Amino acid sequence: MGLFLIWFYRGKIFIGLDNFKNLSQSLGELRLENQGLRLEIAELKNKLNLQSQLYLTARVYSRYPFNDNQSLIIDAGSQAGVQAGWPVLTAENYLLGKVIKVKADTSEVRTIFSSDWRSAVRIGQAGIEALLAGGRQPKLELIPVGTRINLDDEVFSVSPDLPMNLFIGKVSEINSQPAASLQEVKLKTDYDLNQIRQVLIITDYEGFD
């Protein structure tokens, strides 16, 4: 009887050991998963910290001259470190314009809807070169007739005074005349300039790429 009880007792120990091994394995897997999550969180924090260093957020005060969709006045100026020439975005990687005048607490932003705007761009995956001419309806000019362009081709900035490959918009209309040597393309954006209340200013060109 005593031997049977010892065997039964030992059996319980062996069963307990098996459960302990399974529990240890599960805990090990949880530790690895937890470590992976911590690394992901750390990477996300680093990315957010980097973005905070690359961008300065500003609110839109008004449009100037009024209602002509050419320039914006924002509530960040020299006291916030803003400098003329800095690119301005509607969202990450989405070009709106650039700072042209800076005061202590405000700055003026020339947008791609200004008739004074000119910058080099590339169209579509083929990287067709063109000139972005601003206005209420921005256009892409100096495109040779016969160049293959499709509706909704994406347009990116390649101007030397702006970070490379900032998204600008998409092709909305293609106008070509048989007698002409160049064709013209209309550009559309996914936003309404009149609805923009906040912008991002790129402050670090090197870190942006």
N, C-alpha and C positions, 0 to 999 in steps of 0.2 A: 504493500500500500504506500509505504514511504517512497519507494522508487518511482511509482506512478505519479505521485504528487510532484516529485522533483522534475520528472520528465515534462509534466504538464506546465510546471512553472517555467522551465527552460523554453518550452514551446512558446509561452507567452512572451518571453524575452526576445526570441527570434522574430516573432511577429512584430513586436515593438521596434526592433532594429530595422526591419524592412520598412515600416512606416516612417521611421526616422530618416532612412536613406531617401525615400521619396520626398519627404518634407524638405530635406537639405537640398535636393536637386531643384525643387520648386523655388526655394529661397534664393538659390544661386541664379536661376533664370530671372527672377524678379530683380535681383541686384544688377544684373547685366542690362535689363530693360530700363531700370531706373537710371543707370549710368548713361545709357544712350539718350534718354530724355533730358538729362542734365546737360549733355553736350549740345543737343539741339537747342535748348533754352539759351545756353551760353552763346551759340552762334547767332541766334536771333537777337540777343541783346547787343552783341558786337555789331550786327548789321544796323540795328536801330541807332546805336551810338554813332556809327559811321554816317548814317543818313542825316542825323542831327548836326553833324559837323559839315556836311556837304550843302545843306539847305538852310535858308533863313525864311521863315514864314512871315507873310505880311498880308494885311487886310487891304481891300480896295476901298479908297475913299470916294473917288468919283472918276468920271470919264472927261477927258479934256482934249480939244474943246467939246462942249457938251453935246452928247448924243451923236458924235460923228464916228465913233468906234475906232478911233485912231490911237489915242493914248489913254493910259490909266494913271491915276495918282494913288500911290500906296503909302501906308503909314510906317515906312521904315526908311531912314536916311543915313546920313554920315555918322550920327551918334550910334547907330546899330552896325556901323562898319560897311554900309553899302557903298559900292563904287560904280561909276558910269561904265557901261559896257558889259555889266554882269547879265547873263541870260535869265529870263523869267519864264517859269513854267506854270501851266494850269494844273498839272499833276506830274508825278515822277516821269521823266523822260518825254514830256509832251510840251513842245516849245510854244510859247505864246508871244514872246518878244524879248526886249532887252532894255536895261536901264539907260536913259540918255541924259538925265539931269538929276542931281542929288542936292537936297537941302538938309538941314539939321535933322528934321523929323519926318520928312516925306521925300519921295522920289517920283520922277516921271518915267513911265514905261512906254516905249514905242512898240506897238503890237504889229503882228503880220497883217493886220487890217488897215495899216497906215499906207497912204499912197507913196510915202517916202521909203518904204521897206524894200530892200533888195538883198537877196542872199542866194548862195549856191545850194542846190539840192540834188538828190538822186531819187529816181523813180523806180519802184518795183524791184524784183529780184535781179533783174538784168543790170540795175544800177545806172539807168539812163540819166545823163547829166542835163540839168535845166537851170533856169533862173527863176526864183520865186519873186514875183512882183506883187507887192501888197496892195490892198484896197478893200473896199467893202466886200468884193468878191475876189479873193486872192487868185492869181493865175500863175501858171508855169509856162515860161517863154523860152525861145531859142532852141526849140526841139525840131530837128530835121524831119521833113515830111517822109513818111514811110517807116519811121521808127515805131516799133511795136509797143504800144501802150494799151493797157486794159483798164476798164472801169474798176474802181476800188483798189487799184494798185496803191501801195503805201508810199508815202513821200517822207524822206529823211533829210535832215540838214547835214551838209558837208562844208559849210562855210568856215574858213580858217579862223574867224573871230568868235566861233561858237564851238561847244563840245561836239564831237563827231556823233552822227547817227541819232540825233534827237528827233523823235517822231513829230511830224507836223500835221499830217492829215492824209486824205485819200483822193484819188482822181475821181471827179464827179461828172466831167463832161470833156469830150475831145473835139476840138474844132480844127479842121484842116481843109484847105482849099487847093484844088488841083493845080492852080497857077502859082501857088506860093511855094517857097522852098522851105518854109518853117511852119510848124503847127503850134497851136496854143491849147493848153489844158486848164480847166478850172479845178480849183481845189476846194474840198469840203472838210470841215472839222466836226468833231463829235460833240461840240459844246456851243452854247450861246454866250457870246462875250458879255451881253447885258446881264447874264445871270451869275457871272463870276464874282465872288465875294472875297476870295482868298487866293493867294498865289505863292509859289515857291521860287526863291531866288538862289541860283547856284553860286556858292561862295568859294568852291574848291575845284578847279578844273582838273588837276592831277588826280585827285581822289575820285572824281566823278566817273572816269573811264573804268 
